[in-house]
Amino acid sequence: MIKAEEFARLRPLLFAIAYRIVGDERTARYAVQAAWLRWMAAPARPEPAEGYLAAEVTRVAAGALRSARAERGELVAPLLGEGPREAGRPAQLADSLSLSALLVLERLSPLERAVFVLHEAFGCDEAQIASALGCSREACGQLLAAVAAVSDGGREPLPWPTCVEGAGNAARMIAAIVPPLVRVGVTLEESRVGDRPGWVFRDRDGAVLHTMVADVVDGRVQRVHLVVHPGGHRHAGPVAEACALLREANRAR
């Protein structure tokens, strides 16, 4: 299938993603057109097309949303976990970012996926990632550059969802991030976060990297929160901090 035909097949999905982010048909069509231009300008056909294009249209739409907010004089902050939001926007935006993040993850190899999650989702710096992987800083820097080239195309990284909604998406996200991290030596420690089940991610030396909290309904995970642990200090108890952050996130929803 030629690139133009592939894009035409995915256009409805791309428009849906963009519209959920910006809430405006004209701006959504602009985002889709920008993704089309980047797709056609790519020297080789990126694989898989769905993940590449979803990432591109999300990046353009998120940038357009930030620009519109800045022009209106609104506080410009990260798209999720930013405090007060427009009515009706949070759930749609979270769903769109979750889909794009999943599509990007699924186009990476297991090692690339582990590095991407540590850097983009967990916010780890180069030293923390090197410690988690058990490699040198130099090797870690090379891995980060390679993953950025594959996942971001050398452009601004995608906004990463801090909450994934729905049983299907939650299961898909857990399957996408947990096995690659365990494979490189990251450990998961079960821990209750308030009245919810949670897991603490630690590197090889026991330093806390991140916390994941689940909302379970009728025995099924319906929502997954990726909760940043402030500082990631070695052997720190993450439960109290995660509870506080989760309360703040719930108040903002």
N, C-alpha and C positions, 0 to 999 in steps of 0.2 A: 504494500500500500504506500503511495507517495505521500509526502509530508502534507500537502494541501488536503488530501482526502482524510488523512488521520486527524487533522485539526478540525475539519468539518464534522467528523464523527463525534469529537469530544466537545464541540462548541456549546451545546446545551448544558453540560456539566460545568464547564468553565464559567458560563454566564451565571448559573445558579450560585456558584461559590462567590463570585464577585458581588452579586446582588445582595447576598446575605451579609456581606461585610459592610458595603457602603449604603445599602438601602435606597439606591437611586439608579434608575434604569440607564440613564445617559452615562453616568460615571462607570457603571458596570460594563457597558458596551465599550467604553474607552479602555478599560482594563483588559478586556478580552482582545481588543485590537492590538494593544501593546504586547500582550503575550504572543499573538500571532506574528508580529514583526520580529520578536526575539527568537521565536521558533524557526522562522524562515531564514534568519541570519545565522543560526547555529551551523557551524561548518559540517557537522555530522549529525545524523538523526539520533537525538538522545533516547536512551532506553531506560525504563519504559516511557512511552510518550505521556501517558496519563499522569504519572508522578511529576515529570518535568513541567508540564503545562499547568498542573494544579499549583505547583510551587510558584511559577511565574505570575499567574493571575492573582494569587494571594498576595504576593509581594507588591505588585502594582496597586491593587485595591487597598491594601493596608496603608501604603504611602499616600494614596489619594485621600483616605479618610483622615490621616494625620494632618495633611495640608489643609483640608477643609476646616478642621477644628481650629487650627492655628489662625486661619483667616477670620474665623468667627470670634477669636480672642479667648477660646476655651483652653483650659489646661491640657497640654499635650503630654501624655504619659503612655506607658505600655498598654497595649490593647486589652489585656486581661489583667485582673488584679489591680486596676487603676483607681478604684473608688467609685464615685457616682457615675452612672451610665445612662444613656438614652433609653427611655421606656421601650421594651420590646426588642432591644438590640442584643443583650448579653447572650441569650440562649442561641440565637441564630448565628452570632459571631463565633461563639464557642464551637458550635457544630461544624461550621465552615473550616475553622482553623484545625480542628481535630481531624477532619477528612484530609486536608492538605498535609498535615504532619504525618499521618499514617501512610499516605501515598509516597511521600518522600522517604520515610524510613524503609519502606518495602522495596525501594530501588537500590538500597545499599547492601553490601556484603555484611556478614555478621560482625567482623572487626570494625568496618566503617560505621555500622549502626551503633556499636558500643561507644566509639569515639564521639559520634554525633550526639548521642543522648547525654553523655557526660558533659559535653561542652554546651550544647544548645538548651537541653531540657533541664539539666542539673546546675548549669552555670559554673562548672568547675574550671579553674584556670589550668594553664599548661602543667604546672608542678603537680597539681592534684590528679590530673589525668595520667601523667607519667607514673605517679605512685600507684594509682589504681591498676594500671596495665602492667606495672613492673618493668618499665622500659626507661631509657635515658630521656632527658629533656630534648635532646637533638632528634631522637627517633620520634618522640611525641610531636614535635613541631612539624616533622615531615608528614606524619599521619594526619594532623589537623589540616595542613595545606591540601593534602590529597582529598580529604573528605569535603572540605569547603568547595573544591573544584567540582566535585560530583554533585553535591547536594544544593549548593547555592549559586553555582555558576560564576563565582567571583563577585557576586553582588551582595546586597544587604541580606543577612540571614532572615529566615521566616520568623514571624511571631510564633512563639511556642505556646500551645494551650496549657493552662494550669489545671483545667478540669475537663474530663472527657465524659460525655453524657451517653446513656443508653447501654444496655447489656452487651449488644453486639460490638459497639465501638470500644467499650471498656475491655472486653475480652481480647479484642484485636490489638489494643494498645499494650496490654500486659504481655501478650505473646510476642509483640514486636520488640519490647525493651528488656524484658527480664532474661530470657535465654542468652542473648549476646553478652550482657553484663556478667552473668554467672560464668560464662565461658572464659572471660578474660580475668576472672579472679575476684570480682566484686561479690560480696556476700549479702544475703538478706536476713534480717533479724525480725521476727514477728514481735509486734508491740501494739498494745491497745492505745488508741488515741481518743481519749474521752470514752465514749461508748461505741466506738467504731474500730474495726480491725485495721491495722496498719503494718507497714514494713519499713524498716530502716535499712538503707543501702550503705554499706561500709567498704572501704578499700582494703587492700591486703594487710595494712597495718592497723586496721580497726578504726580509722578516722571516718566520721559520718560524712557522707556525700549528699544525701537527700532522704526525704521521707515520702512514702506513698500511702494514702488513706483511701479506704473504700466505703461506699454506702451500699449496704446489702439489704435487699428487699425480697422476701420469700425465698431466701437461700441463694439468690443470684446477685452478683455485683452489678449495680445499676449506674454507678458513677465512680470515677477514679479521680482523686485530687493528687497532684504532684506538688508537695509542700516544701518550699525551700527551707533548709535548716540554716539559720544565721551563723555564718562563720565556718561551719563544718569542722568544729574543733574535735580533736581526737578524744574518743571515749565520752563525748558529751551526751547527756541525756536528752533526746530530741522530743520526748512526748509532750512536755509542758509547752515548749516553743511551738510545736506543730499544732497543739490544741488552740493556742492563741491565734496563730496565723489562720487556721481553719475557721475560727469564729469570725475573724475579720472578713475572710472571703465570703462566708455565708451572709454576713450583714450587707455586703456589697452586691449580692446576687439579686 
